[in-house]
Amino acid sequence: MTGRDRLLEMKQLSGMEEGILQRKPDTTIPDNSLEQFLENVDEIRHVLMTLNMDRETIRKEQEDSLASGCADQLKCRRVNEHGDQFIRQARVVRQRLREATEDLKNYPENTFGTGRARHEQVRALVASFETIMAKFSEDHTEYKNRAGLKVAAYLRKQNIEVTDDQIDYAIENGSLFLLTRNITMGTEQKKSLFDDVKNRATDIMIIEKQIQEVAELFEDLHSMIQHQGETIDRIETSVCNATEYAGRAERNVKEAVQLRRKSYKWKIIICILLLILVLFVLAMIKVLSPI
């Protein structure tokens, strides 16, 4: 399957329209039902599988681009467009995970029978997403470094000695072409080398931008999980406190009932003792009275 086919498949599977994942209308299953939750989990899992396959396709395209040289602008453009498409799709997944995580506050993990299952499912999805994004970032970083080495090699072929730091600085500040000002364009081969340097530098700047976007996705995801975790902890603490208060109230009621029963018991005993005392006094009066 070609990279173009993979792009088309991703658009079809994600149902993307201006960065929003279109969901199928559902008229039979309530939004908060377990069935709807599992259906959403399956949808996200399927998109994650597609995202991971797309990451592998991008990595192969990067290898192809490095092997052929970036004078082939079509291959460079395909890699960059595919990377942008990947990041857009990752944002869609991030939003879906945000919604799923937000919904967990309605299902404390230690109170409902399905609460723990919901939390475990969402945690597994988040872990998968983090793994895919980490690998994508690693692939892009390696690709950027190898592209930088390509630039250095091109310059050294023209007897222009540069350090890696100089190349990084030149690329970040858009001054790489100053390093190539002494290249003599006397042959078609030299012109091709110059085009390679120019296109590779543009490629590296795009890669840097994509790596930064991935880093922002990670930061946002971690912030979301941390915030939601604190919210869930507060909910679970409140539930635990409510349970404790309910248990304490139940114990107080039982103690009150027991005290009431003891009170009735002592009242009966006192009445019996008073009756015995009265009978005893009457008997003594009868005995002591003259006949």
C-alpha positions as CSV (number, residue, x, y, z in Angstrom):
1,M,0.0,0.0,0.0
2,T,1.4,3.4,-1.0
3,G,1.8,6.4,1.3
4,R,-1.0,8.2,-0.6
5,D,-3.3,5.2,-0.1
6,R,-2.5,5.3,3.6
7,L,-3.3,9.0,3.8
8,L,-6.7,8.3,2.1
9,E,-7.4,5.4,4.5
10,M,-6.6,7.5,7.5
11,K,-9.0,10.3,6.4
12,Q,-11.8,7.7,5.8
13,L,-11.3,5.9,9.1
14,S,-11.0,9.0,11.2
15,G,-13.9,10.9,9.5
16,M,-11.9,14.1,10.0
17,E,-13.4,17.5,9.1
18,E,-11.3,20.5,10.3
19,G,-9.7,18.4,13.0
20,I,-12.9,16.9,14.4
21,L,-13.6,13.2,14.5
22,Q,-17.1,12.6,13.2
23,R,-19.0,9.9,15.1
24,K,-21.8,7.8,13.9
25,P,-25.2,8.8,15.2
26,D,-26.6,6.4,17.8
27,T,-30.3,6.1,18.5
28,T,-30.4,2.9,20.4
29,I,-27.7,3.0,23.0
30,P,-27.6,5.7,25.8
31,D,-24.4,7.8,25.8
32,N,-23.5,6.8,29.3
33,S,-24.2,3.1,28.9
34,L,-21.4,0.5,29.2
35,E,-22.2,-0.6,25.6
36,Q,-21.6,2.9,24.3
37,F,-18.4,3.2,26.3
38,L,-17.0,-0.1,24.9
39,E,-18.0,1.0,21.4
40,N,-16.0,4.2,21.9
41,V,-13.1,2.2,23.2
42,D,-13.1,0.0,20.1
43,E,-13.2,3.1,17.8
44,I,-10.3,4.7,19.5
45,R,-8.3,1.4,19.6
46,H,-8.9,1.0,15.8
47,V,-7.7,4.6,15.1
48,L,-4.6,3.9,17.3
49,M,-3.8,0.8,15.2
50,T,-4.2,2.9,12.1
51,L,-2.0,5.6,13.6
52,N,0.8,3.1,14.5
53,M,0.7,1.6,10.9
54,D,1.0,5.1,9.6
55,R,4.0,5.8,11.8
56,E,5.7,2.8,10.3
57,T,4.9,4.0,6.8
58,I,6.4,7.4,7.6
59,R,9.5,5.8,8.9
60,K,9.9,3.8,5.7
61,E,9.4,7.0,3.6
62,Q,12.0,8.8,5.7
63,E,14.5,6.0,4.9
64,D,13.6,6.3,1.2
65,S,14.1,10.0,1.3
66,L,17.5,9.7,3.0
67,A,18.6,7.1,0.5
68,S,17.6,9.1,-2.6
69,G,18.6,12.5,-1.5
70,C,16.3,15.4,-0.9
71,A,16.9,16.9,-4.4
72,D,13.9,14.6,-5.0
73,Q,11.4,17.2,-3.7
74,L,8.4,14.8,-4.2
75,K,9.7,12.4,-1.6
76,C,10.5,15.2,0.8
77,R,7.1,16.7,0.3
78,R,5.4,13.3,0.9
79,V,7.3,12.7,4.1
80,N,6.4,16.2,5.4
81,E,2.7,16.0,4.4
82,H,2.4,12.5,5.9
83,G,3.9,13.8,9.1
84,D,1.5,16.7,9.3
85,Q,-1.4,14.3,8.6
86,F,-0.1,12.0,11.4
87,I,-0.1,14.9,13.9
88,R,-3.6,16.1,12.9
89,Q,-4.8,12.5,13.5
90,A,-3.0,12.4,16.8
91,R,-4.8,15.6,18.0
92,V,-8.1,13.9,17.2
93,V,-7.1,10.9,19.3
94,R,-6.0,13.1,22.1
95,Q,-9.4,14.8,22.1
96,R,-11.2,11.5,22.2
97,L,-9.0,10.4,25.1
98,R,-9.7,13.7,26.9
99,E,-13.4,13.1,26.6
100,A,-13.1,9.5,27.8
101,T,-10.9,10.5,30.7
102,E,-13.2,13.3,31.6
103,D,-16.1,10.9,31.7
104,L,-14.3,8.7,34.3
105,K,-15.1,11.2,37.0
106,N,-18.7,9.9,36.9
107,Y,-17.4,6.4,37.7
108,P,-15.1,6.3,40.7
109,E,-12.8,3.3,40.4
110,N,-13.5,1.8,43.9
111,T,-17.3,2.2,44.0
112,F,-19.0,0.8,40.9
113,G,-18.7,-2.7,39.5
114,T,-17.8,-1.4,36.0
115,G,-15.9,1.6,37.3
116,R,-12.6,-0.3,37.6
117,A,-13.0,-1.8,34.1
118,R,-13.6,1.7,32.6
119,H,-10.5,3.1,34.2
120,E,-8.3,0.2,33.1
121,Q,-9.6,0.5,29.5
122,V,-8.9,4.2,29.3
123,R,-5.4,3.7,30.9
124,A,-4.6,1.1,28.3
125,L,-5.6,3.4,25.5
126,V,-3.6,6.3,26.9
127,A,-0.5,4.1,27.3
128,S,-0.8,2.9,23.7
129,F,-1.1,6.5,22.5
130,E,1.9,7.6,24.5
131,T,4.0,4.7,23.1
132,I,3.0,5.5,19.5
133,M,3.8,9.2,20.0
134,A,7.1,8.4,21.7
135,K,8.2,6.2,18.8
136,F,7.1,8.8,16.3
137,S,9.2,11.4,18.1
138,E,12.2,9.1,18.2
139,D,11.9,8.4,14.5
140,H,11.7,12.1,13.7
141,T,14.6,12.9,15.9
142,E,16.8,10.3,14.2
143,Y,15.6,11.4,10.8
144,K,16.5,15.0,11.6
145,N,20.0,14.0,12.9
146,R,20.7,11.9,9.8
147,A,19.5,14.7,7.6
148,G,21.9,17.1,9.4
149,L,24.7,14.7,8.7
150,K,23.7,14.7,5.0
151,V,23.9,18.5,4.9
152,A,27.4,18.4,6.6
153,A,28.5,15.8,4.0
154,Y,27.3,17.9,1.1
155,L,29.2,20.9,2.4
156,R,32.4,19.0,3.0
157,K,32.3,17.8,-0.6
158,Q,32.7,21.5,-1.4
159,N,35.6,21.9,1.1
160,I,33.3,23.7,3.5
161,E,34.2,22.5,7.0
162,V,31.3,23.0,9.5
163,T,30.5,21.5,12.9
164,D,27.2,20.0,13.9
165,D,26.5,23.0,16.2
166,Q,27.1,25.4,13.3
167,I,24.7,23.4,11.1
168,D,22.1,23.3,13.8
169,Y,22.4,27.1,14.4
170,A,22.3,27.8,10.7
171,I,19.2,25.7,10.2
172,E,17.4,27.2,13.2
173,N,18.1,30.8,12.1
174,G,17.6,30.2,8.4
175,S,21.2,31.2,7.6
176,L,22.3,27.8,6.1
177,F,22.6,29.4,2.6
178,L,25.4,31.7,3.9
179,L,27.5,28.5,4.4
180,T,27.0,27.7,0.7
181,R,27.8,31.1,-0.7
182,N,31.3,30.0,-1.8
183,I,30.0,27.0,-3.8
184,T,30.8,27.4,-7.5
185,M,27.9,26.4,-9.7
186,G,30.0,25.3,-12.5
187,T,28.5,21.9,-13.1
188,E,25.1,20.2,-13.0
189,Q,26.4,17.9,-10.2
190,K,27.3,20.9,-8.0
191,K,24.0,22.5,-8.6
192,S,22.3,19.2,-7.6
193,L,24.3,19.2,-4.4
194,F,23.3,22.8,-3.7
195,D,19.6,21.9,-4.3
196,D,20.1,18.9,-2.0
197,V,21.4,21.1,0.8
198,K,18.6,23.7,0.3
199,N,15.8,21.1,0.3
200,R,17.3,19.1,3.2
201,A,17.5,22.3,5.3
202,T,13.8,23.1,4.6
203,D,13.0,19.5,5.5
204,I,14.8,19.7,8.8
205,M,13.0,22.9,9.8
206,I,9.7,21.2,9.1
207,I,10.8,18.2,11.1
208,E,11.7,20.5,14.0
209,K,8.3,22.0,13.9
210,Q,6.6,18.6,13.9
211,I,8.8,17.4,16.8
212,Q,7.7,20.5,18.8
213,E,4.0,19.8,18.1
214,V,4.4,16.2,19.3
215,A,6.1,17.6,22.5
216,E,3.1,19.9,23.0
217,L,0.8,16.9,22.6
218,F,2.7,15.0,25.3
219,E,2.6,18.0,27.6
220,D,-1.1,18.5,27.2
221,L,-1.9,14.8,27.6
222,H,0.1,14.5,30.8
223,S,-1.5,17.7,32.2
224,M,-4.9,16.3,31.3
225,I,-4.2,13.0,33.0
226,Q,-2.7,14.6,36.1
227,H,-5.7,17.0,36.4
228,Q,-8.2,14.3,35.9
229,G,-6.4,12.0,38.3
230,E,-6.6,14.7,41.0
231,T,-10.3,15.1,40.3
232,I,-11.0,11.4,40.5
233,D,-9.0,11.2,43.7
234,R,-11.1,13.9,45.2
235,I,-14.3,12.1,44.1
236,E,-13.1,8.8,45.5
237,T,-12.1,10.5,48.7
238,S,-15.5,12.1,49.0
239,V,-17.2,8.8,48.4
240,C,-14.9,7.0,50.9
241,N,-15.7,9.8,53.5
242,A,-19.4,9.5,52.7
243,T,-19.2,5.7,53.2
244,E,-17.3,6.2,56.4
245,Y,-19.9,8.7,57.7
246,A,-22.7,6.3,56.7
247,G,-21.0,3.5,58.6
248,R,-20.5,5.7,61.6
249,A,-24.2,6.8,61.5
250,E,-25.3,3.2,61.3
251,R,-23.1,2.3,64.3
252,N,-24.6,5.2,66.2
253,V,-28.1,4.1,65.4
254,K,-27.4,0.5,66.6
255,E,-25.8,1.9,69.8
256,A,-28.9,4.0,70.4
257,V,-31.2,1.0,69.8
258,Q,-29.1,-1.0,72.3
259,L,-29.2,1.8,74.8
260,R,-33.0,2.1,74.4
261,R,-33.4,-1.7,74.9
262,K,-31.2,-1.5,78.0
263,S,-33.2,1.4,79.3
264,Y,-36.5,-0.6,78.9
265,K,-34.8,-3.6,80.6
266,W,-33.7,-1.5,83.6
267,K,-37.2,0.1,83.9
268,I,-38.8,-3.4,84.1
269,I,-36.2,-4.5,86.7
270,I,-36.8,-1.4,88.8
271,C,-40.6,-1.9,88.6
272,I,-40.3,-5.5,89.7
273,L,-38.0,-4.5,92.6
274,L,-40.4,-1.8,93.6
275,L,-43.3,-4.3,93.5
276,I,-41.3,-6.7,95.6
277,L,-40.5,-4.0,98.1
278,V,-44.1,-2.9,98.3
279,L,-45.3,-6.5,98.9
280,F,-42.5,-7.0,101.5
281,V,-43.6,-3.8,103.4
282,L,-47.3,-4.9,103.3
283,A,-46.3,-8.3,104.6
284,M,-44.3,-6.8,107.5
285,I,-47.1,-4.5,108.4
286,K,-49.5,-7.4,108.5
287,V,-47.2,-9.4,110.7
288,L,-46.5,-6.6,113.1
289,S,-50.1,-5.4,113.5
290,P,-52.0,-6.7,116.6
291,I,-54.6,-9.3,116.1
